[in-house]
């Protein structure tokens, strides 16, 4: 393990939930770590997320398999006195439809869950208002799923970074890196550092000398969210109420959907988090009245109790989206000591723990799992 002031076993660019998970798992193996960020911890998508650890919202195949493994791993990390025991919680999830196309999406989801087995299962599948008190007349059907979970991104980042001796530098901007057979030299606006490996977990763009063939496949996608006021009244809604249009938005352009993809999430504070749009743009974190109005209009028609609540905050987060819907994880052929962990979009909260473990295992000589291998950056260079 390197112990000199500017030489580390591992330097991580990006202090979101993925980068902080990598840092935590590195220190478990005795590696010295320096984590950097241009602003600070959870300043990007990790600080503007609903916190859902969901299998149901993942694309079938490698992402669903990884989400299953991630859920099992989260469960182990949340055992009594373990690292996430106070901030990760199991809870039910509800998925609903409002038209025939969404009914089919619920059917597809039901069939998918039945093939997965534990740790998720269907608790109930009922028509419309029979499922939960307060649902609107336009809802066709509600599928209740047991076994999914929740963790707030900013709490996870803080927990990871404060649990071990992890050195950090922010605000700190990486400008370039140089690699040779033994180390990576990382140049920043705070000075130059040396590491055995560099992990780039910066979201949309690192601004570094990465192959354009990879960077060109990552685009910023904004999501606008709404927070309501608090209430002391109880609700039958014990977990997120997610529209089937949200599931469909993984496969369709949002403008092709008849209703906006929404999630209505009851928070432990007595508030509701409502979101979220999916907007391809230049990375704007601003909000606009028409988008917020559209989200709230559809959300309140599906769950009318929202009409009695006041909006206290509207904000937006910018997620890094890859054109094929899968994140980019692994080394790039031109830089053997540099690994990417980018483009998670809405999957970073769920997959972060297991990706952190996989990356450190890889650095220590173990092959990536079969499913992580499908996320290789090299899929864009062949």
N, C-alpha and C positions, 0 to 999 in steps of 0.2 A: 504494500500500500504506500503510495506516495505521500510524503508529509511535508515537503518544502512549501514555502509560502505561495508560490504561483504555479506549482505542478500538482495536478490532481489525477486520480484514476479516471474521473468522469466529470466532464463539464456538460451541463444541460442548458440549452437555450429555450426559454419558455416556462413560466411558473404557473401554468394552469394545472388542471387536475391530472393530466397525463404526465407532464414533466415532473410534478411533485411526487407522483406515484413512482416514477422511475427513480427519483432521488431517494425516496424512502426504502425501496427494495434494494438499492445499491448499498446503503448504509447497513442493512441487515446482513449483507455479505462482507462487511468490513472494508468497503471501498470508500475512499475519500471523494467528496462531491462538492462541486460549486455549481449553483443554479443561478441563472441570470434572467432578467426580463427588462424590456424597454420601459415598462411602467412600474410593475410590481406584481405581487401574487394575485391570481384570479381576476385580473383586470380585463380579460376578454370574455369568451363564451362561458368559461367556468363560473363566472360571477353573475351570469345572466341566463340561468337555466332553470328548468322545473325540477331537476334532481331525480327524475325517474330512472330506476334501474329496471328496464323493461326488455323482455324477450319478444313480446307480441309485436312491437313496432320495428323489429329488425327484419331485413330481407332474408328470405329463406336461403339456406346453404351455409357458407362459412360464417356470416355474421350471426345467424341464429345459433349456430354451434358454439361460437365464442361467447355469446350472451348467456347461454346455458352454463358454460364453465365459469363465466364471470359471476353469475348469481350464486353458484355454489361457493365460489371463493369469497364473495362478500359475506355469505353466511358464516364462513369460518373466521373471517376477520372481525365479525361482530359478536363472537362468543364473549362471555363474561371476562372482563379485564383485557381483552384484545384491543388492537389499535383503533377499530371503528365501533367498539361496543356501545358508545354513547351517542353516535350520530347516524348509524345506519339502522333502518327499521323496515321490517316486512309490512306489507299492507296490500289490500285487495286493489284491483284495477277494474274499471268498467269501460267497455267499448260499445258504442251505440251507432245505429244507422237511422237515416231520415229519408231514404229513397231506395229504389230497387237496386241501383248500382252499389250502394253502400251495404244493402242486405247481402249481396254476393260477397263483398269484402268480409263481412262478419262470418258468413259460411266458410270462406277460405281460412279465416283465422281459427275458427272452431276446429276445422279439420287439421290444421297445423298443430294446434295444442294437443290434440288427441294422439298425434304421432310422437310427441316429445316426452310424455310421461313426466315424472318428477323432474325438477322441483315446482313446476307450474301445473295447474289443473283448472278445469272449468267448474266453478261453484254453482252457477245457475245460468240459464239462457231463457229469457222471458220476453214477451211482447211489451213494448211501450211503457206506459205509466205504472204497470204492475210491479216493476222492478224496484224503484226507489221513489220515496215520497218527494214530490216537487218537480218531477219531470214534466216537460211540455208535451202537448198533444201531437206535435209533429214527429216525435220519436217513434220509430217502428219497433225497435228491438234493442235489448241490452244484454251483453254478454259479460258476466262477472267472472274474473279470473283470480284465483288465489295463488300466492307465492311470490309475486313480484315485490319490489322494494323501493326505497327512497333514501337519498342522501343529498344534502345540499353541497353544491360544488365548492363554495368558499369555505365551508366547515371542513370538508375533506382535505382541501389544500392546506389550511392552517394546521390540521391534525398531523398530516404527513410531515410538514416542514418543521414542526415544533417537537416532534417525537424523538428525533435523533440529532446528532451533531452535524447538521447540514449548513454549510456556509452559503451565503447568498450575496448577490450584487444587483441592486436596482436603485434608480433607473440606470440601465446599462445596455448600450446598443452594440451588437456585434457588427463589424464591418466586413470582415473577411476571415478566411482560415487557410492554413497551409498544412499539408500532410506529408509525412515521410514514413519510412518503414517502422519507426518506433513510437511516434507520437503525432499529435495534432497541435499546431500553434494557432491560438484563437486571438484575433485582434479585436479590441473593443475601444470605445471612447473613454474607458477607465484604465486602459493599459493592455498588456499582452499576457496571456495565460497559456500554460501547457497542459495537455491532458493525454492520457492513453486513448480515450475515446471521446467523441463529441456526439451528443444527442440533440437533434433539432426538433423541438416540439412547439413550434411557434405559431401554429394555426395557419393563417392564410399564406403569408410570405415571410421568409426570413431575411430577404434583402441580401443574401449571401451568394457566393459563387456556386450555386447548385445548377445542375443541368437544366436548361430551359425546357427540355422535353418533359420533365417532371412538373416544374412549376406551372407550365401552361395548362395542366389538367386540374389545377386547384383554383376555385373561384370563391369570392366572398358571398355569403348568403345571409341577409339580415332576418331577424325575427323580432317582431314587436310584441311586448307583453304588458299586461295590466294587473295592478294590485288593488284590491278593494280595502275598505275599512274593516275593523274588527267587529265581531259579535260574540256574545256569550251563549247564543242559542245553539242547540245541537242539530245535527243533520244525519240522515241515513247515509250520506255520501262520505265514506271512510277512506277513499282513495281517489285517484284522478279519473275524471269522466272524459274519455277520449273519443272524438268522432271518427267514424270509419273513413271520412275524407282525409284524416291525418295519415291513416294507413295507406290510402290510395296516393297521397301526395309523394310517397316514396317512389312511385312508378310513373306518375303523370305530372305534366306541367301544371302548377297550381291554377292557372287561368282556365284549364280544361275541366276543372271540378265545378259542380253546381253549387257547392257550399264551401265556405272556407274551412281549412283544417284547424280544429280547435281542441284545446285541452283545458278543462276546468278542474283546478287542483285545490282541494281544501287544505290549508296550512294549519300547523299546530297552534298558530297564533290566533286562530279564529277568522283569518282573512282567506280570500280566494286569490290564487294566481291564475290568470286567464291568458292564453296565448294559443298559437303564435303564428305570425305570418311567415312565409318563406319567399324572400325577395332576392333575386339575383341582382347585384348592383356592385358599385365600386367599394363597398365596405362601409357604407354609412351607418352610424349608430343613432341616427335621428329618428323621430317618430312623426307620423302625420295623422291628421284628424280622420280622413276618410277610411284609412286602413283600420284604425282603432274602432271607429264606428261600426265597420263591417264585422269585425271580430265580436264586439259586444252585442250587436244586434242578433247574430246567430247564436251566441252563447246564452243570452237571456231568453231566447225563444225555446231553446232546448232545456234550460234550467231556470224557470221563472223566478225562483227565490233571489236570483242576482239583481232583479229589478229594485229590490229594497235596499241594495247596498250602494255605497258611494265609492267612486274611483279616487284613490289618493296618490297613485303614481302610475306613470306610463313610461316605459323605457324600452330599449332595443339592444340586442346583442348581435355580434357578427360572428357567424360560424363559417368554418372553412369546409367547403363542399368539393368533393371529387366527382368528376363527371360520370363515373361508373357506380357511384353510390357506396364505394368502399374506401376506408382510410388507407393511408400509405404508411407501412411499417417495415423497417428493415434497412440494411446497408445498400449503398449504391456502388455499382461496380467501379466507378472512377475514384471512389474514396472509401477504402475498406474499413477505416477507423471512424467513419461518420455514418450514423444511423438516423433515419427519419422516423418520426411518429407524428404524422400530420393528417389533416383532412377528415377529422372524425365527425364533423357536423353535429347532428343530434345524438351521436352514439358515444361520445367521449366519457360522459358520466358513468355509463354502464360498463364500458370496456376498459376504463383506465387502470383499475387494479390488476387485472390479469395481463394487460399489455406491459405494465411496469415490471411485473414478475418475469414475463417472457423475454423482455429486452435484456435484463440483467443476467438471466440464465444463458442467453445467447452470447453475451460478452464474455462470460466465464466458460465458454466452450461447448454449450449444449445447442443442438439444432432447434430452430423454431418449430412449434407444433404445425401439423399439416394445414390447419385453418389459417394460422398467421402467415404461413408461407404464401398463401394466395394474395396477401396484401402487399407483396414485394414491390418496391419502386420499379423494378426491372420489367414489370408487365407493360410499362409505357415505352420501353426502349427496344423491344423486340419487333 
